[in-house]
Amino acid sequence: MTEKKTFKLGLIPKLIIAIVLGTLVGLNLPEVVTQIAVTFSSNFGKFLGFIIPLMIIAFVSKGIADLSEGAGKLLLATVGLAYASTLIAGTLSYTMASNIFPSFISTEMVDKIQSASEKTLEAFFEIPLKPAIDVTGALVLAFMIGLCVSIIRQHGDGEGFYKLINEFNAMINLVLEKAIIPLLPFFIFGNFANMAYSGSVFAILSVFIKIFGCIIVLHILYICAMFIVAGAYSKKNPFASLRKAVPAYLTAIGTQSSAATIPVNVECNRKIGVTRQIREFVIPLSATVHLPGSMITLTACVFTLLHMYDMPHSYALILKFIAILGVAMVAAPGAPGGAVMSALPFLPVVGIASESPLASILISLYLTQDSFGTAANVTGDNAISMMVEKFYYKHIVKRPIPTEED
């Protein structure tokens, strides 16, 4: 007797359906229907604002505590290289966006969107839910907890608190998995219903389609550049190595999670020829700290919103956002859409409120192509491991790279 395969709709199809249905509802159904959807979205936004500081404490503290363990110089080399790559990716994204995107966004389009935003509907009611701690306080607390627990564990203590961090992390992951991510399509539905009602949705989507294409092209170019640099440094064939990493890219498109793609990525790294000691350390670590694809997408999307609404968008301002987000996105790999959720608390750095309509537009745009950003992340991890392997054997242990499988 054969088992029936259950069909499960992925997050991207759900978001596309939510956008289409929200648009249709806002255009065709009575105002009260749209207002009900807006009421849900508004209150869900409050809940999201409440969860974000807790998410920072849970994920960032655990990430730092975990990253502070292990192989000393090898750890520093991997984290430093991954962070530099993430910053470079964000800088390239800003360069692309600032030079190309303004041609997509006409004055008439911006005026249309801004005038339409004045016609948006308000919620019937809003629950007065405020965060238990502000974002800055949560980030400082997370760093403090993570670093202190790591130091205490090096002296043989702190396992109880480390277990507490892990359990709190699991609890927040459960909330994300069972509540935040499943309800996001309804959140997007309400936002797009409101935008369709006001008339701004089509102007926004016409901009986003072009931006989406540019982001994917930059992902691919950046991955290729990483492998060329890694190949030149490690003396491995960059194009053969990139070809062997393709299964990880395709897997990540389906899982939308760097963490879920780790087993496939480790196998790809083995086929590239990276030694077991390096690949089993670097690939899981890079899944947490190396997020260039996500950074490219978020930087481009944030620039678009800032330019669209004539807000300050200088490189100095965006660089501050990129630098902070490069650290904070250690919270991202656990679930689909994790990067944009990690970014929400830091949008005020560039002048966007975390619960504003602009933030909901950012979520919509990012999640529509989240799988491609994740795929760029995990594929680039292979290039990082190639460089770290060469550095480790040449400068740390100072012996030839083993040629046989260990």
C-alpha positions in Angstrom: 0.0 0.0 0.0 1.6 3.2 -1.1 1.6 6.3 1.1 -0.2 9.4 -0.3 2.1 12.3 -0.7 0.8 15.4 0.9 1.0 18.6 -1.1 2.5 21.5 0.8 2.4 25.0 -0.7 5.7 26.8 -0.2 6.1 30.3 1.3 6.8 32.0 -2.0 3.5 30.7 -3.7 1.6 31.7 -0.6 3.0 35.3 -0.7 2.3 35.6 -4.4 -1.3 34.4 -3.8 -1.6 36.9 -0.9 -0.4 39.7 -3.1 -2.8 38.8 -5.9 -5.8 38.3 -3.7 -5.1 41.4 -1.6 -4.9 43.4 -4.8 -8.2 42.0 -6.1 -10.0 42.5 -2.7 -8.8 46.1 -2.5 -9.9 46.9 -6.0 -13.2 45.1 -6.1 -14.8 44.3 -2.7 -16.5 46.8 -0.3 -14.4 49.0 1.8 -15.3 47.2 5.0 -13.7 44.0 3.8 -10.4 45.8 3.1 -10.7 47.5 6.5 -11.0 44.1 8.2 -7.8 42.9 6.5 -6.1 46.1 7.5 -7.1 45.6 11.1 -5.5 42.2 11.1 -2.3 43.5 9.5 -2.1 46.4 11.9 -2.4 44.3 15.0 0.0 41.6 13.6 2.5 44.4 13.1 2.2 45.2 16.8 2.8 41.6 17.6 5.8 41.6 15.3 7.2 44.6 17.0 6.8 42.8 20.3 8.6 39.7 19.1 11.5 41.4 17.4 13.5 42.4 20.5 13.0 38.9 22.0 14.2 37.4 18.7 17.3 39.5 18.9 18.1 38.4 22.4 17.4 34.7 21.6 19.3 34.4 18.3 22.1 36.9 18.7 23.1 35.8 22.2 23.2 32.1 21.1 25.0 33.0 17.9 27.8 34.8 19.7 28.1 32.1 22.4 28.4 29.5 19.7 30.8 31.5 17.6 33.1 32.2 20.5 33.9 28.5 20.9 36.4 26.4 19.0 39.3 26.9 16.8 40.7 30.3 17.7 42.5 31.8 14.7 40.5 29.6 12.4 37.3 31.0 13.8 38.6 34.6 13.5 39.7 34.1 10.0 36.3 32.6 8.9 34.2 35.2 10.7 36.4 38.1 9.5 36.3 36.9 5.9 32.6 36.3 6.0 31.9 39.7 7.5 34.1 41.4 4.9 32.3 39.6 2.1 28.9 40.7 3.5 30.0 44.3 3.7 31.4 44.2 0.2 28.1 42.7 -1.1 26.1 45.5 0.6 28.4 48.2 -0.9 28.1 46.7 -4.4 24.3 46.6 -4.0 24.2 50.2 -3.0 26.4 51.1 -6.0 24.1 49.2 -8.3 21.0 50.7 -6.8 22.2 54.3 -6.7 23.3 54.2 -10.3 20.5 52.2 -11.9 17.3 52.3 -9.8 16.6 56.1 -10.1 15.9 55.5 -13.8 13.1 53.1 -12.8 11.5 55.5 -10.4 10.0 58.6 -12.2 8.8 61.7 -10.4 5.3 60.9 -11.6 5.4 57.4 -10.1 6.6 58.7 -6.7 3.9 61.4 -6.7 1.3 58.8 -7.5 2.4 56.5 -4.7 2.7 59.3 -2.1 -0.7 60.7 -3.0 -2.3 57.3 -2.9 -0.8 56.6 0.5 -2.9 59.4 1.9 -6.0 57.4 0.9 -5.1 54.3 2.9 -7.6 52.9 5.4 -7.1 52.8 9.2 -7.7 49.7 11.3 -11.0 49.4 13.2 -9.0 49.0 16.4 -5.4 48.4 17.5 -4.2 46.4 20.5 -1.9 48.6 22.7 1.0 46.1 22.6 4.4 47.5 23.2 7.8 45.7 23.2 9.1 44.5 26.6 12.5 46.1 25.8 13.6 48.4 23.0 15.7 47.2 20.1 19.0 48.9 21.2 18.6 47.5 24.7 17.9 44.0 23.3 21.0 44.1 21.1 23.3 45.2 23.9 21.8 42.6 26.2 22.3 39.9 23.6 25.9 40.8 23.1 26.5 40.9 26.8 24.9 37.5 27.5 26.6 35.8 24.5 30.1 37.0 25.4 29.7 36.4 29.1 28.4 32.9 28.6 31.2 32.1 26.2 33.9 33.2 28.6 32.3 31.4 31.6 32.0 28.2 29.6 35.7 28.4 28.8 36.3 28.0 32.6 34.0 25.0 32.9 30.9 26.8 34.1 27.9 28.4 32.5 26.4 25.2 30.9 23.1 25.8 32.7 22.7 29.3 31.3 23.9 28.2 27.9 21.1 25.5 28.0 18.7 28.3 28.9 19.8 30.4 25.9 19.3 27.3 23.7 15.8 26.7 25.0 14.8 30.3 24.7 16.1 30.2 21.2 14.0 27.1 20.5 10.9 28.9 21.9 11.4 31.9 19.7 12.0 29.7 16.7 8.8 27.9 17.5 6.9 31.2 17.5 8.5 32.2 14.2 7.7 28.7 12.7 4.1 28.4 14.0 2.9 32.0 14.1 5.0 34.6 12.4 5.9 32.9 9.2 2.5 31.2 8.6 0.7 34.5 9.3 2.9 36.6 7.1 0.8 35.9 3.9 -2.2 37.3 5.7 -0.1 40.3 6.8 0.9 40.9 3.2 -2.7 40.3 2.1 -3.9 43.2 4.3 -1.1 45.5 3.2 -1.7 44.9 -0.5 -5.4 45.2 -0.1 -4.9 48.6 1.5 -2.4 49.6 -1.2 -4.8 48.5 -4.0 -7.7 50.4 -2.4 -5.5 53.5 -2.3 -4.3 52.9 -5.9 -0.5 52.7 -5.1 0.0 48.9 -5.6 0.5 48.9 -9.4 3.1 51.7 -9.3 4.9 49.9 -6.6 4.9 46.5 -8.3 6.1 48.0 -11.6 9.2 49.3 -9.8 9.7 46.1 -7.9 9.8 43.8 -10.9 12.7 45.6 -12.5 14.5 45.8 -9.1 14.0 42.0 -8.7 15.8 41.3 -12.0 18.7 43.6 -11.1 19.1 41.9 -7.7 19.3 38.4 -9.2 21.9 39.4 -11.7 24.1 41.0 -9.0 23.7 37.7 -6.9 25.1 35.7 -9.8 27.9 38.1 -10.6 28.9 38.3 -7.0 29.0 34.5 -6.6 31.1 34.2 -9.7 33.5 36.9 -8.5 33.9 35.1 -5.1 34.8 31.8 -6.8 37.3 33.5 -9.1 39.0 35.2 -6.1 38.9 32.0 -4.0 40.2 29.9 -6.9 43.1 32.3 -7.6 44.1 32.2 -3.9 43.5 28.5 -3.2 44.8 27.3 -6.6 41.6 25.5 -7.3 39.7 25.7 -10.6 37.0 28.4 -9.9 34.6 27.3 -12.6 34.8 23.6 -11.7 34.3 24.5 -8.1 31.3 26.7 -8.9 29.8 23.9 -10.9 30.1 21.5 -8.0 28.3 24.0 -5.7 25.2 24.2 -8.0 23.3 21.5 -6.0 23.6 23.7 -2.9 22.2 26.6 -4.8 19.2 24.7 -6.1 18.6 23.1 -2.7 18.6 26.5 -1.0 16.0 27.8 -3.5 13.7 25.1 -2.3 14.4 25.2 1.5 14.8 29.0 1.8 17.1 28.3 4.7 20.9 28.4 5.0 20.7 26.1 8.0 18.6 23.5 6.3 21.0 23.4 3.3 24.1 22.7 5.5 24.2 18.9 4.8 24.0 19.4 1.0 26.5 22.2 1.2 29.0 20.1 3.2 28.8 17.4 0.5 29.3 20.0 -2.3 32.4 21.3 -0.4 33.8 17.7 -0.2 33.4 17.4 -4.0 35.3 20.7 -4.4 38.1 19.1 -2.5 38.1 21.0 0.8 39.5 18.9 3.7 37.1 17.5 6.2 38.5 19.5 9.1 37.9 22.7 7.3 34.5 22.0 5.6 32.8 20.6 8.7 33.9 23.8 10.6 33.5 26.5 8.0 30.3 25.5 6.2 28.0 25.4 9.3 29.7 28.6 10.7 29.3 30.4 7.4 25.7 29.5 7.2 25.3 31.7 10.3 27.7 34.6 9.5 28.1 34.8 5.7 24.9 36.4 4.1 26.0 38.4 1.1 22.9 37.4 -1.0 20.6 38.6 1.8 22.6 41.8 2.2 22.5 42.6 -1.5 18.7 42.2 -1.5 18.1 44.2 1.7 20.4 47.0 0.7 18.7 47.3 -2.7 15.2 47.2 -1.3 16.0 49.8 1.4 17.6 52.1 -1.1 14.5 51.8 -3.3 12.2 52.8 -0.5 14.3 55.7 0.7 14.7 57.0 -2.9 11.0 56.5 -3.6 9.9 58.6 -0.6 12.7 61.2 -1.0 14.3 60.3 2.3 18.1 60.6 2.9 20.0 57.7 1.3 23.7 58.6 1.3 26.3 55.8 1.3 27.4 56.8 4.8 23.9 56.3 6.1 23.4 53.0 4.2 26.9 51.8 5.3 25.9 52.2 8.9 22.9 50.0 8.3 25.0 47.4 6.4 27.6 47.3 9.2 25.0 46.7 11.9 23.0 44.3 9.9 26.1 42.2 9.0 26.4 41.4 12.7 22.7 41.2 13.6 21.8 38.8 10.8 23.3 35.9 12.7 19.6 35.6 13.6 18.7 35.0 10.0 19.5 31.4 9.0 16.9 29.6 11.1 13.8 30.2 9.1 12.6 31.5 5.7 12.5 35.3 5.7 14.9 35.4 8.7 17.1 38.1 7.2 14.3 40.6 6.6 13.0 39.9 10.1 16.5 40.5 11.5 16.6 43.8 9.5 13.3 45.2 10.8 14.7 46.4 14.2 17.4 48.4 12.5 15.3 50.2 9.9 15.1 53.3 12.1 18.9 53.7 11.4 17.9 54.8 7.9 14.7 56.6 9.1 12.1 53.9 8.5 9.9 52.9 11.4 9.8 49.1 12.0 6.0 48.9 12.0 5.4 51.4 9.1 3.8 50.7 5.7 7.3 51.0 4.2 8.5 48.1 6.4 5.6 46.0 5.2 6.6 46.8 1.6 10.1 45.8 2.4 8.9 42.4 3.7 6.8 41.8 0.6 9.7 42.6 -1.8 12.3 40.6 0.2 10.2 37.5 0.8 9.2 37.3 -2.9 12.8 36.5 -3.7 14.1 35.2 -0.4 15.1 31.8 -1.8 17.5 33.4 -4.3 19.2 35.4 -1.6 19.6 32.3 0.5 20.9 30.4 -2.5 23.6 33.1 -3.0 24.5 32.9 0.6 25.1 29.1 0.8 26.9 29.0 -2.6 29.3 31.7 -1.5 30.1 29.7 1.7 32.0 27.2 -0.6 34.2 30.0 -1.8 34.8 31.1 1.8 35.9 27.6 2.8 38.3 27.4 -0.1 40.1 30.6 1.1 40.0 29.6 4.7 41.6 26.2 4.0 44.5 27.8 2.1 45.0 30.4 4.9 44.8 27.8 7.7 47.4 25.4 6.3 49.7 28.1 5.0 49.7 30.6 7.9 48.3 28.8 11.0 49.5 25.2 10.9 52.2 25.8 8.2 52.0 22.5 6.4 50.8 21.3 3.0 47.1 20.7 2.5 46.4 17.0 2.8 45.8 15.5 -0.6 44.0 12.3 0.5 40.5 12.1 2.1 41.0 12.2 5.9 
